[in-house]
Amino acid sequence: MAEQAVNPTAAQAPPERSPWPALWALVLGFFMILVDTTIVSVATPAIMADLGTDVDGVVWVTSAYLLAYAVPLLITGRLGDRFGPRKVYLTGLAVFTLASLWCGLTDGIGWLVTARVVQGLGAALMTPQTMAVITRTFPANSRGQAMSLWGATAGVATLVGPILGGVLVDGFGWEWIFFINVPVGVLGLVLAARLVPELPTSVRRFDWLGVALSAVGMFLLVFGIQEGQTYDWGTIAGPISVWSLIVAGVVVLGLFVLWQARNKAEPLVPLRLFRDRNFSLAALAIATVGFGVTSMSFPLIFFAQGVLGLTPTGSALLLVPMAVVSGGLAPFVGKLADRAHPRWVAGFGLLCFAVSLFWLGAVMAPGVPIWELLLPIALLGVANGFVWAPLSTTATRNLPMEYAGAGAGIYNTTRQVGAVLGSAGIAVLIQARLTATLPAAPGGAGSAETGVSQLPEALHEGFSTAMGQSLVLPAVVLLVGLVAALAFATPRHLAAKRAPQAVRSAA
């Protein structure tokens, strides 16, 4: 017989103390792990030179982290339900901090990749717990403000990574992009241990077959998509091809879904969560946001360095207006997310996101003034400010408290898979557009791909066109997210407020 949950009614009781200090402690670690998804890109040339590796080797410094981060999210979200989000978060933060120290101390590419895998596993343990704690400690009518902080952290962190990476690499060396995590991680451990409360656990069994199927399926799918461009979407080794891995991943995940439907005990992913229309639509919308945020930076950075001649740090600084506007809007949007219908708040953000990318792609040309780029980039900040909080709040608003971790794991998994798809998709499109726009130029597309920072002036026009056209892909994908957001149902707390008003109006 299954064990009873520990004090199940307490899971839904309002906290006696303010949940804000705990959230700030969690956000510190969450910010750190998201910065690490992008910070390495700026340090790639320095790592290659210092460790004596090639492009194929150094790509795995990022790929290994993203794989280890994305694959276990379904499982780690459930671990928070089983053992408590506080314990799982502290374990993940300790693993992440020690792995960061290991990364900085390595003297070979193989050990660096291994340390990054461990770092990714630590990040996967931490991420779902932040959303789960918000869901379980903040009342529904004020959860939007908390989610706005969580969302602003996610949006700003992905932008800060390249900027911080450029400063650290230029000033101290590539090792410091990892060493800086150590004092921050120690501080985060102290704060989380003191401020994050122990929450009741409610999962009574663990779905080991579901764990195996989800891990294998996610690995095959994410690896195939993420590394497809590396292997030119062809053969990896022997009879194994990129597409065979992707198909196998889809099949295994299909078996996983069938098992979750048949498992009447404690499935890893309770499929009944998807009966909540808003949860399903928010998961789809956040996947498009993950796609857009990840993919849009590549054409912009390539254009800034290859055509405008900016340094890596200078090109990253173009994103400062986006980060500033997004962070500044967070408190306002958080309050709005608790009071207004999410379809209009999130819909406005997703529309701004798509429009800004179409606009940015249209103005990319040799000799364009920097201020003309900063205008659509500032609109990107408005978009980021309006998408994260309402989407995350809408996804978690109606979650049963005992499934807060599972829901957070699913939500973050869709976001991360969207990011992987964005990275792979934009790489394929950039290559295709370069081939189309630079066929007759001296050196052709190959010249542009091998040395963006030394791009000949004769290639600037075609290269700019290719980068601008590439931004159409994330813009179109974000329109899918817009359609999903516009289909949101009225949340229960808003429907409850409107019901008495309707009765009074009828009277």
N, C-alpha and C positions, 0 to 999 in steps of 0.2 A: 504493500500500500504506500502511496506517495506521502511524503512528509508534509505537514501543514506549513503554510507560510508563517513567517515570524511577524506577529502583530499586523495582519493584513489591513486592518482599518486605519492603522497609523500612516500607511502609504498615501492615503488620501486626505489626511488631516492637515490643516494649514500649519506651517512652521511657527514655533513660538518666537523665534528670533528672526531678524531680517536676513533674507537669503542673499542680499547683495554682496556682502564681504566674501562669501563662498564663491559667488560667480566671478568676482574680480580675481580671486586666486586661481580659478580654473582657466580663465581667459589668458592669463600669463603663459601657461604651458601650451594652450591651444594656439596662441599667436606664434610661439617658438616653432612648433612642429610644422605649421603652414609656411612660415618663412623658409624652412629648409626644403620645401618642394621646389623653390625657384632660385634660391641663393647660389646654388652650385653652378648655374649656367654661366654666370659672369666669371667664375674662377676656372672654367674648363681649360683655357689655354695655359694658365699657370700650372695647373695640375699635370697636364700633358708634358710640359717642359721639365718639371721637377721630378716626376716619377718615370719619365722616359717611356711613355705609352703613346698609342695612336688613337685616332678618333673612335674606332670600334671599342677599344678598351675603356676610354673615358666616358663614353655614352652610358656605360653600365653603372657609373657612379650615381647617375640620376635614375636610370631605369630600375636598378635593384631596389632603391628606396621606394619608388612609386609602386612597384609590384608588391613589396612586403607591406606597404601601407594599405593598398587597395584590397588585396585578396582576403585578409582575415576580418574585415569590418563587420560582416554579418555575424561572425562568431564572437568577436570581442564585445559587440553590443549586447549579446545574450549573456556573456560572462558578467557584465555589470548587473543584470537582473538576478543572476544566480548568487554572486558573491558580494554584491554591493558596489555601486559606482565609485565610492571613495577608495576602497581597497584596490580596485582594478586601475583606477586613474593613478594612484600613487605608485603602483608597480610599474605601469607604463612609463611614467615620468622618470623613475629611477633608471629603468632600462635605457631610455632615450638619452639621459644625461651621461651615463657611463659610456654608451656607444659613441656619443659626440666626442668625448675625450679620446676614445680609441681611434676615431677617424682622424683627429688632428695629429696623433702620434704615429700613424702608419708611415712606412717608407716604401711601400709597394702597392701597385694598383689592385692586385688580388685581395690584399688585406683591407684596403680601403673599401672595395665593393662589399666584402663580407661584413665590415663594420656598418656599412650603410643598410644592409639587410636587417641587422639587429636594430638599428635606429628606426627603420620603417615599422618593425614589429612593435616597438615601444609606442610609436605614434598611433598605430592602429588600436592599441589598448586604450589610449587616452581619449581619442576623438569622440566616440559615441557617448562617453560618460558625461561630457560637458552638456550635451543636449538633454540627456536623461536627468541630470540634476536640476536643470531649469524646469523641465516638465513636472518634476515631482516636488519642487520646493516653492515655485511661484504659482499663485492663484491664476486661474484662467484669464481673469479680466485685466491682469497686469503683465501677462507673460510676453506680450509683444515688446515691451520696453527691454526686458531681459534678452529676448531673441535679437533685438536690434543691436545690442552690444556684441552678442555672439556673431551676428552677421557682419557687422562692421569690422570685427576682428578678422573674420575670414576674408573679406574683401580687401582690407588694407594690407594684410600680411602678404598676400600674393604679389602686391605691388612693391612693398618694402624690400622683399628679398633681393631683387636685382640691384637696388640702390645700395643697400647695406653691404651686399657682396662686393660691389665695386669699390666702396670706401675701404673695406677691410683688406681686400686683395692688394689694392694700390698702396695702402699704408703699412700693413703688417705681414702680408703673405697669406696664401690660400688656407693654411692650417687654422687661421683665426676665424674663418666662417664656421668652424666647428667648436673651437675653444670657447667662443663667446657664449655658447649654449650652457657651459658648465656652471658659471656663477648664476645665470638666470634659472637653470634647472634646480640648483640647490635652493635658491630663494623660493621658487615655485613649490618645492617639496615642503619646506617649512610652513609656508602660508596655507597650502592645501591641507596639511596634517592638522593645523590649528583651526582652520575656518570651515572646511567642508564637513558637513554632518554625516554621521552614519545613517543610512536609510534602510528600511526593512527590505529583506529579500523575499522573493515570491516564487521563483522558478523551482519546481520540485524534482524535475528530472532533466538530464542533459541528452540531447539528440546526437549521439556519436555518429550514426550513419549520415545524418544531415550535415554534420561538421565535415566529414570526409568528402561527401558529394559537392558541397558548396566550395570547399577549398580547392579541390581538383578542377571543378568547372570554372571557377573564377580565375585560377592561375592560367589555364589553357586559353581562356578567352582574352584576358588582359594581356598576357604575354604575346599572343598572336597579333593582337591589334597594335600593341605598343612597339613591337619589334618588326612589324611588317615592312616598314620603310627601310630598315637596316638590311633586310634580306631581299629587298626589291620585290616583295610579295611573292617570292618564289620558294625554292628549296632551302631548308635549313641544314638538314643532314640526312643522307640516304633517302628513304621514301618519305621522310617527314617534311611537310611544307607548311608555310604560314597558314594557308587556307585550311589545311587538314586540322591544325591546332584549333583554329577558330570554330570550325564545324564541330569538332570533338567537344570543345568547351560548351557550345550551345546544347549539344545532345546531353552532356552530363548535367548541365543546369536544368534541362527539361526533366531528367530523372529526379533531380533534387526537388523540383516543384511537385512532381507526382508523389514523391515520398512525403512531402510536407502535407499534402492533401489527405493522404492515407493515415498519417501518424495522428492518432487521437489522444496521445498522451501529452507530451510537451514538445511540439515541433520547434525547430530552431527559428523558423520564420512563420509566425502565426498568420496564415493567409487571410484570416478574417480581418486583419488590419486593412487589407485592400478593399474591403467592402465600404470603408469610409472613402467616399468620393474625393474629398479634399485631400486626404493623405496620398492617394494614388496620383492625383493631378499635380500636387506639390512635388512629389518625387520626380515626376516627368519634367516639370518646369526647372527644378534645380539641376537636373542632368543637362539641360540646355544651357543653363548659366555656367556650369562647370566647363562645358564645351567652349562657350564663348570666351570666358576669362582666360583659359589656357591657350586657345588658338590665336586670339587677336594680338597677343604680344609679339609673336614671331614675325609677322610681316612688318609691324611697326618698328621693332628694333633693327631688323635687317635693313629697312629703308633708311632709318636714322643714321646707321653706321655706314652703309654702302653708298648712299646717295648724298646725304647731308654731311658726311664726314665726321660725325660726332664720336667721341670715345665711348666705351662701354658704360662708364659711369654717367656721361652726359646724355646718352640715349635713354638710360634708365630714369634719369631725372625728368624726362618728358612726362612721365606718369605721375609726377608729384601732384598736379591739379586734381587728378582722379582720386588719389588717396585723401587729399585734404577735403575735397567736397564730400566724398563718401563718408568720412569720419565725422564731419561737421553736421551732416544730415541725420546721423544715426539716432540721437535722442528724439528729434522731431518725428521721424518715421516710426520709431518704436511706440510712441504714444498714439500716433495715427493708426498703427496696425491693431491696436486694442479697441479702437472706436469705429473705424471705417470698414467697409466691406473689403476683404482682401483682393477681390477680383480687380478693383479699381486701383488699389495701392500697388500691388505686384504687377498688374497689367501696365500701369504707367511706367514703372521701372523697366520692364521688359521691352516696351515700345521705345523708350529712350535709348536702351542698349542697342537695339537693332538700328535705329536711326543714326546713332552716333557712329556706328561702324560703316554704314553706307556713306555717311558724310566724310569720315576719315579716309576711306578708300578713294573718294572722289577728288580730294585735295592733294593726294600724294603725287607730287611731280617735282622734277629737279628745280631747285631754286625757290621752292615754296617758303614763305616767311614762317618762322617758328610759331608766331601767334596764331596763324591759320590752323596749325595742328593742335594747338592748345585748346581751342574752342570746342571741337568735338571730343577731345580728351576730357575736358571739364564736364561735358554732357555724359561721358562715361561714368564720371563720379556720381552724378545725379542718378544714373541708372543703378549703379551698385548700391547707393544709399537706399533705394526703393525696392530692391528685390530680395535681399537676404532676410531681413526681419519678417516681412509678411509671409514669405514662403515657408520659413522654418516654423513660424508661429502657427500657420494654417496646417502644416503637416502634423504638429504635435498637439494641437488644441483638443482633439477628441480621443487621444490615445488612452487606453486603460493604463492606470499607473503601474500595474505589474508587467506591462509590456513596453515601458518607456525605453529601456535599453534596446530591445529588439527593433522598435520603430526608429530610434536614432541610428542604429546600425544600417538598416535598410536605406534610410534617407541619405546618409553619408556615403554608402556604397554607390547609389545611383549618381551622386555628385562626382565621385571619384572616377567611375566608369565613363561619365560624360567628359571628364577632363582627359582621360586616356584617349577616347575617341577624337576629341578635339586636337590633341597633339599629333595623332596619326593622320587624321584627315587633312589638317592644314599642311603637313609635310608633303603629302601626295599632291595636293592642289598647287602648292608653291612650285614644286618640280615641274608639274604639267604646264603651268602658266609661263615659267621661265623658258621652257622648251618652245612654247608657242610664240613668245614675244621676242626672243633673242636668237632665232635660228640663223640669221644671216650676219650677226654681229661678229667682230673679230674675237675669237675665243669661244663664242657662243655661250650657251647656258652653262656648260661645264666650268667656264671661267668664273661665272658669277657664283656657282655653288662652292667652289674651292677657296675663294678668298673674298668675302663680302667687304671686309675693311679696305681691301686694295682694289676695289672695283674700278675699271677704266671708265673715264668720262663718257666714252662712246656707248657704254652699256646703260648709262643712267636712265635714259628715257624708257627703254624696254623693261628694265628692272623695276622702275617705279610703277609702270602699268601692271606688271605681274603681281607686285605686292598689294596694290590697290584692289585688283580683281580678286585676290585671295580672301580679302576681308568680307566678300559677299557670302562666303560659306557660313561663318559663324553668325552673320546677320540673319540669314535665312533660317538657320537652326533656332535662333532665338525667337523668331516669329512663331515657331511651333510651341515654344514655351508660353508665348503670349496667348495663343489660342487655349492652351491648358488653363492658364490663370483666369481667363475670361469665363471659363466654365465652372469656376468654384461655386459651390453651394453656400448659402448664407450660414455662417457659423452659429452654433447653438446659443452662445452668449448674446449675439446680436438679435437672433430670433426671439429670445426670451425678453429682451428689452422692448422689442417692437410689438410684442403681443399685447401688453397692457395699453400701449398707445392706441393700437387698433381698436381695442374694446372701448376706450374712452371716446374715440372718434365716432364709433358706431352709436354710442349712447347720445 
